[in-house]
Amino acid sequence: MTTITEAVRDVPVACLFLFVRRTDDLANACQQVEAFLAFCRSRQGDSFANERFLGVWVDEHTVTSLPQEWVWPLSATQTLLLTIRETFALWGIWSIASIEAVCRETNEGMGLSHNLLLDALIALTQENTGTVGAYSPVFARGTPVEQVYAEINQLNLRYPLRIADPIYCDPDTGALSLRDELSCH
């Protein structure tokens, strides 16, 4: 179970999350989402433009059946309400969502961590489809390699066989890069 201390309190509560049907769709989905985010950045006040990108979930069922909101227990006395604030999708292939997190008992906004959202997604998909997808954490471009590997190792220990290669996001442009594309530069 995730404790409330694992989630960052009193910070902007929305983050971007990409849901993709299959691993084979990931590279194209990243390119298309990158173009979408560039469009959003060209418009003043678009909510997709400035939110932090947290991760990518690859699962054919979730991309089309994600609920508008779901609850995840934080502790014996607190629950987290995850709400899909906005989505944009290439139906059946990928969907990008702006997700907000609020502690139901205190009504305080919470920042999402990889662990917190991954716990909730695994529980949601096992409950609804009996399957569990793969997770690619997203890191800001320029994040030190040691930090990326440390977090990937921690995620692999907690979620064996569920963690895929990281994806990098340029926070200024929204550009998304797969790990092997970064090594080519």
RAVENDA-V256349 format. One line per field, one symbol per residue. ss: DSSP state (H for helix, E for strand, L for the rest). phi: phi as a letter, one per 30 degrees, with the letter a starting at -180 (. if undefined). burial: + if it has 16 or more other C-alpha atoms within 10 Angstrom, else -. A space follows every 10 residues. Layout:
# RAVENDA-V256349
ss: ???
phi: ???
burial: ???
This chain:
# RAVENDA-V256349
ss: LLLHHHLEEL LLLEEEEEEE LLHHHHHHHH HHHHHHHHHH HHLLLLHHHL LEEEEEEELL LHHHHLLLEE EEELLLLLEE EEEEEEEEEE LLLEEEEEEE EEELLLLLEE ELLHHHHHHH HHHHHHHHLL LLLEEEEEEE LLLLHHHHHH HHHHHHHHLL LLELLLEEEL LLLLLEEEHH HHHLL
phi: .dcdddcdch beccbcbccb dbeddddddd dddedddddd ddcdiddddc dddcabccad dddcbdddaa cbddadcbbc ccbddabbbc eicabcbccc bbdddcicdb dccedddded ddddddddbi cbdcccdcbd ejdeeddddd ddddddddbe icccddbcbd ddcidcbded ddddc
burial: ---+--+-+- --++++++++ ++---+--++ -+++++++-+ +-----++++ ++++++++++ ++++-+---- ++++----++ ++++----+- --++++++++ ++++----++ ++++++++++ ++-++----- -+++++++++ +------+-- -+--+---+- -+++-++++- +--+++++-- -----
